[in-house]
Amino acid sequence: MSGEWITGKNAVLEALKAERPINKIFISDQLQQQAAKKFEAAAKNNNILVQRVPKQKIDQLVDGNHQGVAASVAAYEYSDMEDLFSLAAERGEEPFFLILDELEDPHNLGSILRTADASGVHGVIIPKRRSVGLTAVVAKTSAGAVEHVPVVRVTNLARTIDELKERFVWVVGTAADGAEDYRDLEGTLPLALVIGNEGKGISRLTKEKCDWLVRLPMNGHVESLNASVTASLLMYEVYRNRYPAGK
């Protein structure tokens, strides 16, 4: 991702808070003065150059709705599996991971990372092949969550699942024919939830590797939900189990 951009107010602010390596920040001359000063102060604390430019200049540099703010950034660094287990241990919690099986839409990945940060997920695992990685679109869609949720890229997803099982993590997949209603999921266990591809779902081999499968009841006319919506429901079901209301 050398030469990539982070765009949008929230995404750039979170990158600054996380002390992400940033080359330069461009701020539109049309940005409100109060907002501009906020970015300038945050950038100054990190010794990062801020340049006010005409909005058209940022339009030329990046695509999409940048909200008047764009940061030129260094490449994203992926984590390794030990980072995920270490984060769970630091928080004194049972491991809670997501495995994304060949997810292709960067907007879905960004949305999933945003919910993962909110619901206490310790990390996301993606395959190196046939899967979206950490791009500028993912960063913006995540509203900065990409700076806080470790993402691991693995060569062999099936082997990774075996390794998780060896470390006493239960691997739970999602499928229309799952034997268990997702609302019966025991979220206090050490878990890795598997979310499948937007079109074909979980691959056959990955499905076979899962300890069990859960389903989302569908009472309407559509047959499935968006991958990020499915992931969000499951993540918050685990959150509900781990942090009951009133406690």
TIZAGU-607056 format. One record per residue: x, y, z of N, C-alpha, C in turn; chain; residue in three letters. Coordinates in Angstrom, 3 decimals, always signed. Layout:
N
NODE_X_Y_Z_X_Y_Z_X_Y_Z_A_Ala
...
***
This chain:
247
NODE_+0.813_-1.199_+0.000_+0.000_+0.000_+0.000_+0.857_+1.263_+0.000_A_Met
NODE_+2.077_+1.173_-0.442_+2.927_+2.348_-0.479_+2.283_+3.419_-1.343_A_Ser
NODE_+2.252_+4.674_-0.834_+1.648_+5.736_-1.601_+0.144_+5.779_-1.499_A_Gly
NODE_-0.467_+5.042_-0.571_-1.910_+5.022_-0.413_-2.361_+6.236_+0.389_A_Glu
NODE_-3.699_+6.351_+0.493_-4.283_+7.483_+1.194_-5.320_+7.014_+2.191_A_Trp
NODE_-5.409_+7.729_+3.307_-6.538_+7.597_+4.222_-7.355_+8.868_+4.056_A_Ile
NODE_-8.652_+8.739_+3.850_-9.495_+9.904_+3.643_-10.674_+9.902_+4.611_A_Thr
NODE_-11.207_+11.091_+4.867_-12.341_+11.209_+5.782_-11.887_+11.654_+7.161_A_Gly
NODE_-12.695_+12.462_+7.829_-12.319_+13.045_+9.116_-12.035_+11.994_+10.183_A_Lys
NODE_-12.971_+11.075_+10.385_-12.801_+10.076_+11.446_-11.601_+9.171_+11.197_A_Asn
NODE_-11.471_+8.712_+9.936_-10.386_+7.785_+9.608_-9.017_+8.424_+9.844_A_Ala
NODE_-8.867_+9.676_+9.432_-7.573_+10.351_+9.606_-7.301_+10.635_+11.085_A_Val
NODE_-8.314_+11.058_+11.824_-8.129_+11.306_+13.256_-7.713_+10.046_+14.004_A_Leu
NODE_-8.345_+8.920_+13.677_-7.986_+7.664_+14.339_-6.568_+7.240_+13.974_A_Glu
NODE_-6.168_+7.502_+12.739_-4.795_+7.192_+12.340_-3.799_+8.020_+13.140_A_Ala
NODE_-4.151_+9.276_+13.392_-3.291_+10.138_+14.205_-3.234_+9.649_+15.648_A_Leu
NODE_-4.383_+9.291_+16.200_-4.423_+8.795_+17.578_-3.601_+7.529_+17.731_A_Lys
NODE_-3.628_+6.679_+16.709_-2.901_+5.411_+16.754_-1.428_+5.577_+16.404_A_Ala
NODE_-1.015_+6.835_+16.136_+0.376_+7.141_+15.776_+0.815_+6.360_+14.543_A_Glu
NODE_-0.093_+6.243_+13.608_+0.193_+5.597_+12.329_+1.204_+6.424_+11.540_A_Arg
NODE_+2.188_+5.798_+10.903_+3.141_+6.563_+10.083_+2.424_+7.312_+8.956_A_Pro
NODE_+2.455_+8.631_+9.014_+1.795_+9.474_+8.018_+2.830_+10.427_+7.421_A_Ile
NODE_+2.827_+10.536_+6.095_+3.778_+11.410_+5.429_+3.343_+12.875_+5.484_A_Asn
NODE_+2.088_+13.123_+5.145_+1.565_+14.489_+5.095_+0.043_+14.453_+5.118_A_Lys
NODE_-0.552_+15.496_+5.688_-2.010_+15.613_+5.703_-2.416_+16.846_+4.897_A_Ile
NODE_-3.364_+16.646_+3.996_-3.903_+17.750_+3.215_-5.297_+18.093_+3.751_A_Phe
NODE_-5.514_+19.386_+3.999_-6.799_+19.859_+4.499_-7.370_+20.871_+3.517_A_Ile
NODE_-8.621_+20.700_+3.182_-9.275_+21.609_+2.246_-9.416_+22.999_+2.861_A_Ser
NODE_-9.230_+24.037_+2.024_-9.420_+25.401_+2.504_-10.889_+25.718_+2.773_A_Asp
NODE_-11.770_+24.767_+2.420_-13.195_+24.934_+2.691_-13.622_+24.263_+4.000_A_Gln
NODE_-12.697_+23.575_+4.646_-13.013_+22.903_+5.903_-13.255_+23.938_+6.997_A_Leu
NODE_-14.234_+23.672_+7.862_-14.531_+24.598_+8.944_-13.289_+24.856_+9.787_A_Gln
NODE_-13.143_+26.082_+10.232_-11.943_+26.489_+10.963_-11.707_+25.654_+12.211_A_Gln
NODE_-12.776_+25.360_+12.941_-12.631_+24.574_+14.171_-12.107_+23.171_+13.878_A_Gln
NODE_-12.642_+22.555_+12.822_-12.201_+21.216_+12.431_-10.753_+21.246_+11.944_A_Ala
NODE_-10.418_+22.262_+11.168_-9.053_+22.378_+10.653_-8.044_+22.502_+11.791_A_Ala
NODE_-8.371_+23.315_+12.798_-7.467_+23.483_+13.940_-7.289_+22.177_+14.713_A_Lys
NODE_-8.362_+21.387_+14.767_-8.296_+20.098_+15.466_-7.276_+19.180_+14.788_A_Lys
NODE_-7.303_+19.131_+13.465_-6.351_+18.290_+12.726_-4.938_+18.843_+12.854_A_Phe
NODE_-4.797_+20.151_+12.787_-3.480_+20.757_+12.871_-2.835_+20.494_+14.232_A_Glu
NODE_-3.652_+20.572_+15.293_-3.128_+20.316_+16.640_-2.707_+18.859_+16.799_A_Ala
NODE_-3.542_+17.935_+16.307_-3.224_+16.510_+16.418_-1.988_+16.164_+15.608_A_Ala
NODE_-1.867_+16.770_+14.433_-0.712_+16.503_+13.579_+0.562_+17.071_+14.189_A_Ala
NODE_+0.457_+18.244_+14.803_+1.625_+18.869_+15.427_+2.184_+17.993_+16.538_A_Lys
NODE_+1.295_+17.362_+17.293_+1.729_+16.478_+18.378_+2.500_+15.272_+17.851_A_Asn
NODE_+2.266_+14.928_+16.581_+2.946_+13.777_+15.975_+4.023_+14.201_+14.974_A_Asn
NODE_+4.339_+15.505_+14.969_+5.358_+16.033_+14.047_+5.053_+15.699_+12.589_A_Asn
NODE_+3.790_+15.872_+12.211_+3.350_+15.594_+10.842_+2.975_+16.900_+10.160_A_Ile
NODE_+3.435_+17.072_+8.937_+3.168_+18.282_+8.182_+1.715_+18.323_+7.725_A_Leu
NODE_+1.060_+19.476_+7.926_-0.304_+19.705_+7.448_-0.273_+20.820_+6.418_A_Val
NODE_-0.929_+20.586_+5.296_-0.953_+21.585_+4.231_-2.394_+21.895_+3.848_A_Gln
NODE_-2.754_+23.177_+3.899_-4.086_+23.598_+3.454_-4.039_+23.851_+1.953_A_Arg
NODE_-4.972_+23.233_+1.258_-4.981_+23.311_-0.201_-6.415_+23.512_-0.686_A_Val
NODE_-6.594_+23.973_-1.924_-7.942_+24.039_-2.484_-8.574_+22.648_-2.537_A_Pro
NODE_-9.872_+22.580_-2.357_-10.587_+21.297_-2.382_-10.294_+20.530_-3.665_A_Lys
NODE_-10.148_+21.264_-4.767_-9.896_+20.610_-6.056_-8.587_+19.816_-6.054_A_Gln
NODE_-7.630_+20.290_-5.264_-6.351_+19.581_-5.167_-6.554_+18.199_-4.553_A_Lys
NODE_-7.356_+18.122_-3.476_-7.621_+16.822_-2.844_-8.452_+15.952_-3.774_A_Ile
NODE_-9.377_+16.573_-4.518_-10.171_+15.821_-5.498_-9.269_+15.125_-6.509_A_Asp
NODE_-8.178_+15.777_-6.882_-7.243_+15.205_-7.857_-6.411_+14.075_-7.258_A_Gln
NODE_-6.152_+14.180_-5.949_-5.287_+13.193_-5.299_-6.006_+11.890_-4.970_A_Leu
NODE_-7.278_+11.995_-4.562_-7.997_+10.809_-4.089_-9.372_+10.730_-4.736_A_Val
NODE_-9.944_+9.534_-4.697_-11.278_+9.311_-5.222_-12.297_+9.330_-4.082_A_Asp
NODE_-13.534_+9.655_-4.418_-14.613_+9.524_-3.448_-14.767_+10.730_-2.542_A_Gly
NODE_-15.630_+10.597_-1.554_-15.957_+11.668_-0.613_-14.905_+11.724_+0.496_A_Asn
NODE_-13.990_+12.640_+0.383_-12.878_+12.731_+1.343_-13.176_+13.649_+2.521_A_His
NODE_-14.309_+14.352_+2.487_-14.723_+15.261_+3.579_-13.712_+16.379_+3.832_A_Gln
NODE_-12.888_+16.649_+2.833_-11.932_+17.741_+2.967_-10.646_+17.395_+3.679_A_Gly
NODE_-10.410_+16.107_+3.939_-9.201_+15.684_+4.654_-8.623_+14.431_+3.992_A_Val
NODE_-7.323_+14.445_+3.736_-6.656_+13.270_+3.166_-5.248_+13.166_+3.730_A_Ala
NODE_-4.849_+11.963_+4.089_-3.520_+11.732_+4.655_-2.749_+10.755_+3.776_A_Ala
NODE_-1.561_+11.145_+3.390_-0.667_+10.251_+2.660_+0.037_+9.351_+3.671_A_Ser
NODE_-0.123_+8.043_+3.508_+0.327_+7.121_+4.550_+1.292_+6.068_+4.022_A_Val
NODE_+2.046_+5.500_+4.946_+2.896_+4.359_+4.632_+2.034_+3.099_+4.590_A_Ala
NODE_+2.632_+2.009_+4.209_+1.888_+0.759_+4.067_+1.349_+0.270_+5.409_A_Ala
NODE_+0.165_-0.380_+5.354_-0.375_-1.013_+6.553_+0.455_-2.235_+6.901_A_Tyr
NODE_+0.633_-2.443_+8.178_+1.356_-3.627_+8.627_+0.355_-4.642_+9.183_A_Glu
NODE_+0.464_-5.871_+8.704_-0.385_-6.927_+9.218_+0.224_-7.496_+10.498_A_Tyr
NODE_-0.644_-8.011_+11.333_-0.207_-8.613_+12.590_+0.064_-10.100_+12.385_A_Ser
NODE_+0.522_-10.773_+13.425_+0.630_-12.231_+13.367_-0.281_-12.828_+14.441_A_Asp
NODE_-0.426_-14.131_+14.414_-1.388_-14.798_+15.279_-1.105_-14.552_+16.758_A_Met
NODE_+0.153_-14.481_+17.112_+0.498_-14.263_+18.518_-0.016_-12.919_+19.024_A_Glu
NODE_-0.076_-11.932_+18.133_-0.593_-10.625_+18.532_-2.041_-10.728_+18.992_A_Asp
NODE_-2.818_-11.574_+18.315_-4.231_-11.745_+18.658_-4.379_-12.391_+20.029_A_Leu
NODE_-3.632_-13.447_+20.265_-3.703_-14.126_+21.564_-3.175_-13.226_+22.683_A_Phe
NODE_-2.156_-12.438_+22.375_-1.593_-11.534_+23.378_-2.602_-10.466_+23.769_A_Ser
NODE_-3.353_-9.946_+22.793_-4.352_-8.920_+23.081_-5.453_-9.477_+23.975_A_Leu
NODE_-5.887_-10.713_+23.686_-6.904_-11.343_+24.536_-6.388_-11.514_+25.960_A_Ala
NODE_-5.128_-11.930_+26.087_-4.534_-12.131_+27.412_-4.406_-10.805_+28.162_A_Ala
NODE_-4.021_-9.743_+27.454_-3.887_-8.428_+28.082_-5.221_-7.946_+28.652_A_Glu
NODE_-6.295_-8.273_+27.962_-7.619_-7.843_+28.409_-8.223_-8.809_+29.423_A_Arg
NODE_-7.545_-9.919_+29.664_-8.063_-10.909_+30.590_-9.328_-11.588_+30.076_A_Gly
NODE_-9.395_-11.813_+28.766_-10.588_-12.372_+28.139_-10.259_-13.627_+27.348_A_Glu
NODE_-11.281_-14.460_+27.146_-11.118_-15.605_+26.267_-10.972_-15.091_+24.820_A_Glu
NODE_-10.133_-15.739_+24.006_-9.940_-15.281_+22.633_-11.260_-15.183_+21.865_A_Pro
NODE_-11.379_-14.129_+21.076_-12.547_-13.908_+20.232_-12.053_-13.368_+18.892_A_Phe
NODE_-12.040_-14.228_+17.881_-11.506_-13.871_+16.578_-12.585_-13.989_+15.498_A_Phe
NODE_-12.327_-13.336_+14.371_-13.138_-13.514_+13.165_-12.254_-14.085_+12.070_A_Leu
NODE_-12.800_-15.053_+11.338_-12.126_-15.587_+10.156_-12.992_-15.235_+8.955_A_Ile
NODE_-12.432_-14.494_+8.006_-13.180_-14.085_+6.823_-12.715_-14.927_+5.642_A_Leu
NODE_-13.606_-15.786_+5.172_-13.268_-16.764_+4.134_-13.497_-16.176_+2.743_A_Asp
NODE_-12.423_-15.597_+2.166_-12.437_-15.053_+0.804_-13.428_-13.904_+0.628_A_Glu
NODE_-13.506_-13.032_+1.607_-14.326_-11.829_+1.481_-13.680_-10.918_+0.431_A_Leu
NODE_-14.479_-10.377_-0.479_-13.925_-9.630_-1.606_-14.244_-8.139_-1.595_A_Glu
NODE_-15.289_-7.725_-0.911_-15.736_-6.333_-0.946_-15.034_-5.523_+0.142_A_Asp
NODE_-14.255_-4.496_-0.225_-13.560_-3.696_+0.796_-14.521_-2.972_+1.736_A_Pro
NODE_-15.714_-2.626_+1.250_-16.689_-1.968_+2.128_-17.173_-2.930_+3.213_A_His
NODE_-17.347_-4.196_+2.843_-17.733_-5.199_+3.845_-16.645_-5.365_+4.894_A_Asn
NODE_-15.400_-5.452_+4.447_-14.297_-5.612_+5.398_-14.200_-4.393_+6.321_A_Leu
NODE_-14.333_-3.210_+5.754_-14.282_-2.015_+6.576_-15.386_-1.969_+7.618_A_Gly
NODE_-16.600_-2.337_+7.203_-17.732_-2.359_+8.136_-17.527_-3.395_+9.229_A_Ser
NODE_-16.996_-4.552_+8.845_-16.743_-5.616_+9.821_-15.701_-5.169_+10.840_A_Ile
NODE_-14.647_-4.503_+10.393_-13.616_-4.024_+11.314_-14.190_-3.001_+12.290_A_Leu
NODE_-15.099_-2.176_+11.799_-15.718_-1.159_+12.665_-16.525_-1.820_+13.781_A_Arg
NODE_-17.317_-2.838_+13.421_-18.101_-3.545_+14.431_-17.206_-4.395_+15.324_A_Thr
NODE_-16.147_-4.960_+14.741_-15.210_-5.773_+15.526_-14.586_-4.946_+16.640_A_Ala
NODE_-14.213_-3.709_+16.335_-13.640_-2.830_+17.352_-14.663_-2.531_+18.444_A_Asp
NODE_-15.902_-2.298_+18.041_-16.951_-1.939_+19.004_-17.354_-3.104_+19.896_A_Ala
NODE_-17.261_-4.312_+19.378_-17.777_-5.479_+20.109_-16.700_-6.300_+20.807_A_Ser
NODE_-15.451_-5.838_+20.776_-14.403_-6.498_+21.546_-13.698_-7.652_+20.873_A_Gly
NODE_-13.759_-7.729_+19.552_-13.032_-8.781_+18.825_-11.527_-8.529_+18.966_A_Val
NODE_-10.765_-9.595_+19.196_-9.326_-9.454_+19.404_-8.519_-9.469_+18.109_A_His
NODE_-9.148_-9.825_+17.005_-8.425_-9.821_+15.741_-9.197_-10.494_+14.637_A_Gly
NODE_-8.809_-10.159_+13.409_-9.458_-10.693_+12.205_-8.421_-11.445_+11.385_A_Val
NODE_-8.821_-12.599_+10.883_-7.927_-13.447_+10.093_-8.463_-13.535_+8.668_A_Ile
NODE_-7.611_-13.243_+7.691_-8.011_-13.319_+6.276_-6.972_-14.120_+5.491_A_Ile
NODE_-7.388_-14.775_+4.408_-6.411_-15.481_+3.565_-5.676_-14.514_+2.646_A_Pro
NODE_-4.472_-14.855_+2.245_-3.694_-13.996_+1.365_-4.247_-13.990_-0.054_A_Lys
NODE_-4.831_-15.114_-0.467_-5.328_-15.221_-1.845_-6.846_-15.082_-1.884_A_Arg
NODE_-7.337_-14.529_-2.979_-8.778_-14.407_-3.236_-9.500_-13.695_-2.086_A_Arg
NODE_-8.878_-12.652_-1.561_-9.478_-11.926_-0.454_-9.027_-10.473_-0.493_A_Ser
NODE_-9.933_-9.573_-0.137_-9.560_-8.167_-0.048_-8.608_-7.969_+1.129_A_Val
NODE_-7.643_-7.068_+0.944_-6.704_-6.762_+2.012_-6.995_-5.397_+2.612_A_Gly
NODE_-6.025_-4.843_+3.307_-6.196_-3.544_+3.957_-5.887_-2.436_+2.958_A_Leu
NODE_-6.923_-1.886_+2.373_-6.793_-0.821_+1.389_-7.300_+0.493_+1.971_A_Thr
NODE_-7.124_+1.570_+1.204_-7.614_+2.870_+1.638_-9.135_+2.867_+1.783_A_Ala
NODE_-9.821_+2.149_+0.904_-11.285_+2.055_+0.988_-11.693_+1.356_+2.278_A_Val
NODE_-10.984_+0.291_+2.624_-11.255_-0.420_+3.877_-11.045_+0.514_+5.065_A_Val
NODE_-9.950_+1.259_+5.040_-9.635_+2.162_+6.149_-10.725_+3.203_+6.331_A_Ala
NODE_-11.173_+3.796_+5.230_-12.195_+4.834_+5.342_-13.523_+4.253_+5.816_A_Lys
NODE_-13.911_+3.108_+5.254_-15.181_+2.492_+5.640_-15.172_+2.089_+7.102_A_Thr
NODE_-14.004_+1.723_+7.608_-13.901_+1.294_+9.012_-13.965_+2.462_+9.983_A_Ser
NODE_-13.950_+3.700_+9.458_-13.978_+4.909_+10.297_-12.861_+4.907_+11.336_A_Ala
NODE_-11.704_+4.373_+10.952_-10.548_+4.381_+11.843_-10.335_+3.105_+12.626_A_Gly
NODE_-11.291_+2.179_+12.581_-11.157_+0.943_+13.359_-9.983_+0.097_+12.884_A_Ala
NODE_-9.568_+0.274_+11.632_-8.440_-0.485_+11.101_-7.169_-0.229_+11.920_A_Val
NODE_-7.127_+0.895_+12.620_-5.960_+1.219_+13.437_-5.957_+0.469_+14.768_A_Glu
NODE_-7.072_-0.140_+15.125_-7.214_-0.726_+16.460_-7.477_-2.236_+16.468_A_His
NODE_-7.889_-2.788_+15.336_-8.187_-4.220_+15.269_-7.078_-4.919_+14.482_A_Val
NODE_-6.307_-5.803_+15.118_-5.245_-6.507_+14.390_-5.814_-7.383_+13.271_A_Pro
NODE_-5.167_-7.354_+12.125_-5.569_-8.191_+10.992_-4.394_-9.076_+10.606_A_Val
NODE_-4.654_-10.373_+10.535_-3.620_-11.359_+10.195_-3.929_-11.936_+8.820_A_Val
NODE_-2.941_-11.994_+7.949_-3.103_-12.660_+6.645_-2.371_-13.992_+6.682_A_Arg
NODE_-3.069_-15.045_+6.320_-2.478_-16.385_+6.388_-2.459_-17.027_+5.010_A_Val
NODE_-1.511_-17.914_+4.804_-1.381_-18.600_+3.520_-2.399_-19.716_+3.370_A_Thr
NODE_-2.650_-20.443_+4.456_-3.534_-21.606_+4.405_-4.570_-21.503_+5.520_A_Asn
NODE_-5.818_-21.219_+5.145_-6.871_-21.015_+6.137_-7.191_-22.301_+6.891_A_Leu
NODE_-7.203_-23.437_+6.182_-7.507_-24.716_+6.823_-6.470_-25.057_+7.885_A_Ala
NODE_-5.217_-24.830_+7.572_-4.151_-25.098_+8.539_-4.253_-24.155_+9.734_A_Arg
NODE_-4.607_-22.916_+9.469_-4.774_-21.949_+10.553_-5.882_-22.374_+11.504_A_Thr
NODE_-6.976_-22.881_+10.940_-8.078_-23.361_+11.774_-7.610_-24.519_+12.651_A_Ile
NODE_-6.823_-25.417_+12.083_-6.277_-26.527_+12.875_-5.426_-26.010_+14.030_A_Asp
NODE_-4.635_-24.969_+13.758_-3.783_-24.394_+14.797_-4.616_-23.759_+15.905_A_Glu
NODE_-5.706_-23.103_+15.518_-6.587_-22.506_+16.525_-7.200_-23.583_+17.410_A_Leu
NODE_-7.602_-24.681_+16.808_-8.181_-25.785_+17.584_-7.160_-26.360_+18.558_A_Lys
NODE_-5.913_-26.449_+18.106_-4.862_-26.966_+18.983_-4.653_-26.051_+20.191_A_Glu
NODE_-5.051_-24.795_+20.037_-4.915_-23.835_+21.137_-6.257_-23.628_+21.848_A_Arg
NODE_-7.136_-24.603_+21.671_-8.405_-24.692_+22.407_-9.386_-23.565_+22.051_A_Phe
NODE_-9.343_-23.134_+20.795_-10.316_-22.167_+20.293_-11.365_-22.919_+19.471_A_Val
NODE_-12.636_-22.709_+19.783_-13.719_-23.323_+19.032_-13.991_-22.520_+17.763_A_Trp
NODE_-14.091_-23.223_+16.648_-14.293_-22.559_+15.351_-15.736_-22.787_+14.896_A_Val
NODE_-16.478_-21.698_+14.754_-17.912_-21.777_+14.458_-18.200_-21.082_+13.132_A_Val
NODE_-18.789_-21.828_+12.212_-19.116_-21.279_+10.902_-20.559_-20.828_+10.811_A_Gly
NODE_-20.871_-20.100_+9.753_-22.239_-19.649_+9.492_-22.722_-20.274_+8.191_A_Thr
NODE_-23.917_-20.854_+8.241_-24.480_-21.490_+7.050_-25.991_-21.586_+7.199_A_Ala
NODE_-26.686_-21.543_+6.079_-28.151_-21.625_+6.100_-28.628_-22.942_+6.690_A_Ala
NODE_-27.808_-23.989_+6.543_-28.191_-25.305_+7.061_-27.536_-25.607_+8.408_A_Asp
NODE_-27.073_-24.558_+9.100_-26.449_-24.761_+10.400_-27.398_-25.411_+11.389_A_Gly
NODE_-26.862_-26.278_+12.243_-27.702_-27.029_+13.176_-28.164_-26.180_+14.355_A_Ala
NODE_-27.452_-25.086_+14.648_-27.753_-24.299_+15.847_-28.190_-22.881_+15.486_A_Glu
NODE_-29.216_-22.402_+16.151_-29.647_-21.017_+16.005_-28.557_-20.126_+16.601_A_Asp
NODE_-28.196_-19.041_+15.915_-27.092_-18.202_+16.392_-27.369_-17.622_+17.780_A_Tyr
NODE_-28.652_-17.526_+18.153_-28.999_-16.987_+19.464_-28.698_-17.961_+20.598_A_Arg
NODE_-28.388_-19.213_+20.241_-28.006_-20.208_+21.243_-26.491_-20.354_+21.361_A_Asp
NODE_-25.766_-19.518_+20.634_-24.304_-19.591_+20.646_-23.763_-19.256_+22.035_A_Leu
NODE_-22.881_-20.093_+22.540_-22.252_-19.861_+23.841_-21.049_-18.947_+23.641_A_Glu
NODE_-21.299_-17.659_+23.768_-20.283_-16.680_+23.431_-19.163_-16.516_+24.436_A_Gly
NODE_-19.274_-17.135_+25.589_-18.207_-17.002_+26.586_-17.038_-17.943_+26.317_A_Thr
NODE_-17.209_-18.867_+25.381_-16.127_-19.781_+25.023_-15.046_-19.051_+24.227_A_Leu
NODE_-13.811_-19.587_+24.201_-12.819_-19.059_+23.249_-13.293_-19.375_+21.830_A_Pro
NODE_-13.545_-18.351_+21.033_-14.231_-18.547_+19.754_-13.501_-17.906_+18.583_A_Leu
NODE_-13.679_-18.543_+17.424_-13.329_-17.945_+16.142_-14.560_-18.124_+15.245_A_Ala
NODE_-15.189_-17.027_+14.864_-16.371_-17.076_+14.006_-15.961_-16.953_+12.549_A_Leu
NODE_-16.511_-17.812_+11.707_-16.160_-17.820_+10.287_-17.287_-17.183_+9.479_A_Val
NODE_-16.946_-16.152_+8.706_-17.886_-15.485_+7.802_-17.451_-15.782_+6.371_A_Ile
NODE_-18.405_-16.214_+5.552_-18.071_-16.638_+4.198_-18.097_-15.527_+3.165_A_Gly
NODE_-17.730_-15.892_+1.971_-17.732_-15.015_+0.811_-19.133_-14.449_+0.545_A_Asn
NODE_-19.191_-13.227_+0.001_-20.469_-12.543_-0.222_-21.437_-13.356_-1.081_A_Glu
NODE_-20.907_-14.118_-2.032_-21.787_-14.849_-2.932_-21.959_-16.322_-2.606_A_Gly
NODE_-20.845_-17.012_-2.418_-20.894_-18.471_-2.257_-20.790_-18.933_-0.811_A_Lys
NODE_-20.608_-18.005_+0.128_-20.531_-18.403_+1.526_-19.201_-19.034_+1.882_A_Gly
NODE_-19.209_-19.863_+2.915_-17.991_-20.536_+3.367_-17.614_-21.647_+2.385_A_Ile
NODE_-16.340_-21.756_+2.086_-15.877_-22.816_+1.180_-16.068_-24.190_+1.812_A_Ser
NODE_-16.124_-25.208_+0.979_-16.395_-26.566_+1.462_-15.364_-27.016_+2.489_A_Arg
NODE_-14.082_-26.802_+2.200_-13.033_-27.265_+3.113_-13.103_-26.529_+4.451_A_Leu
NODE_-13.294_-25.219_+4.392_-13.405_-24.446_+5.629_-14.608_-24.895_+6.443_A_Thr
NODE_-15.720_-25.150_+5.751_-16.943_-25.599_+6.419_-16.713_-26.915_+7.144_A_Lys
NODE_-15.984_-27.813_+6.501_-15.695_-29.114_+7.107_-14.793_-28.975_+8.333_A_Glu
NODE_-13.975_-27.940_+8.355_-13.050_-27.737_+9.466_-13.734_-27.145_+10.710_A_Lys
NODE_-14.904_-26.535_+10.513_-15.592_-25.897_+11.637_-16.051_-26.938_+12.656_A_Cys
NODE_-16.044_-26.568_+13.932_-16.535_-27.470_+14.971_-18.049_-27.636_+14.875_A_Asp
NODE_-18.748_-26.558_+14.567_-20.179_-26.638_+14.277_-20.599_-25.391_+13.509_A_Trp
NODE_-21.834_-25.413_+13.016_-22.357_-24.325_+12.199_-23.584_-23.716_+12.859_A_Leu
NODE_-23.703_-22.397_+12.742_-24.901_-21.717_+13.237_-25.633_-21.084_+12.058_A_Val
NODE_-26.920_-20.900_+12.222_-27.746_-20.291_+11.175_-28.447_-19.054_+11.720_A_Arg
NODE_-28.784_-18.147_+10.829_-29.589_-16.990_+11.180_-31.004_-17.227_+10.662_A_Leu
NODE_-32.018_-17.254_+11.543_-33.395_-17.483_+11.086_-33.808_-16.407_+10.086_A_Pro
NODE_-34.495_-16.829_+9.024_-34.928_-15.900_+7.980_-36.429_-16.059_+7.783_A_Met
NODE_-37.201_-15.057_+8.205_-38.654_-15.124_+8.073_-39.183_-14.368_+6.864_A_Asn
NODE_-38.330_-13.632_+6.186_-38.767_-12.847_+5.035_-38.593_-13.583_+3.723_A_Gly
NODE_-38.431_-12.827_+2.659_-38.352_-13.414_+1.324_-36.919_-13.585_+0.816_A_His
NODE_-35.975_-12.818_+1.372_-34.588_-12.961_+0.929_-33.970_-14.203_+1.569_A_Val
NODE_-32.958_-14.743_+0.912_-32.359_-15.998_+1.366_-31.123_-15.799_+2.233_A_Glu
NODE_-30.556_-14.612_+2.195_-29.336_-14.400_+2.972_-29.172_-12.920_+3.276_A_Ser
NODE_-28.242_-12.620_+4.198_-27.934_-11.248_+4.570_-26.559_-10.869_+4.054_A_Leu
NODE_-26.307_-9.578_+3.965_-24.987_-9.083_+3.620_-23.963_-9.633_+4.615_A_Asn
NODE_-22.756_-9.904_+4.130_-21.722_-10.514_+4.975_-21.414_-9.672_+6.205_A_Ala
NODE_-21.367_-8.357_+6.042_-21.048_-7.508_+7.192_-22.199_-7.473_+8.197_A_Ser
NODE_-23.441_-7.590_+7.706_-24.595_-7.629_+8.617_-24.581_-8.933_+9.412_A_Val
NODE_-24.347_-10.043_+8.714_-24.251_-11.348_+9.386_-23.162_-11.316_+10.458_A_Thr
NODE_-22.000_-10.790_+10.085_-20.888_-10.715_+11.033_-21.258_-9.859_+12.240_A_Ala
NODE_-21.936_-8.747_+12.002_-22.307_-7.845_+13.093_-23.254_-8.514_+14.081_A_Ser
NODE_-24.244_-9.228_+13.558_-25.188_-9.926_+14.430_-24.471_-10.940_+15.321_A_Leu
NODE_-23.562_-11.689_+14.728_-22.838_-12.708_+15.481_-21.888_-12.091_+16.502_A_Leu
NODE_-21.200_-11.030_+16.104_-20.274_-10.384_+17.032_-21.017_-9.850_+18.248_A_Met
NODE_-22.177_-9.260_+18.017_-22.913_-8.706_+19.151_-23.636_-9.771_+19.960_A_Tyr
NODE_-23.869_-10.925_+19.375_-24.394_-12.036_+20.170_-23.328_-12.502_+21.161_A_Glu
NODE_-22.079_-12.563_+20.689_-20.975_-12.904_+21.593_-20.819_-11.811_+22.653_A_Val
NODE_-20.898_-10.560_+22.239_-20.805_-9.446_+23.185_-21.902_-9.543_+24.249_A_Tyr
NODE_-23.131_-9.865_+23.818_-24.253_-9.991_+24.758_-23.977_-11.086_+25.785_A_Arg
NODE_-23.361_-12.179_+25.341_-23.018_-13.273_+26.249_-21.938_-12.862_+27.245_A_Asn
NODE_-20.960_-12.137_+26.756_-19.804_-11.804_+27.598_-20.066_-10.611_+28.515_A_Arg
NODE_-20.940_-9.735_+28.086_-21.220_-8.539_+28.896_-22.723_-8.352_+29.016_A_Tyr
NODE_-23.374_-9.166_+29.849_-24.829_-9.067_+30.019_-25.250_-7.674_+30.478_A_Pro
NODE_-26.421_-7.268_+30.044_-26.934_-5.947_+30.417_-27.049_-5.825_+31.934_A_Ala
NODE_-26.653_-4.697_+32.457_-26.773_-4.448_+33.884_-25.600_-4.926_+34.698_A_Gly
NODE_-24.585_-5.513_+34.016_-23.418_-6.009_+34.757_-22.174_-5.279_+34.318_A_Lys
***
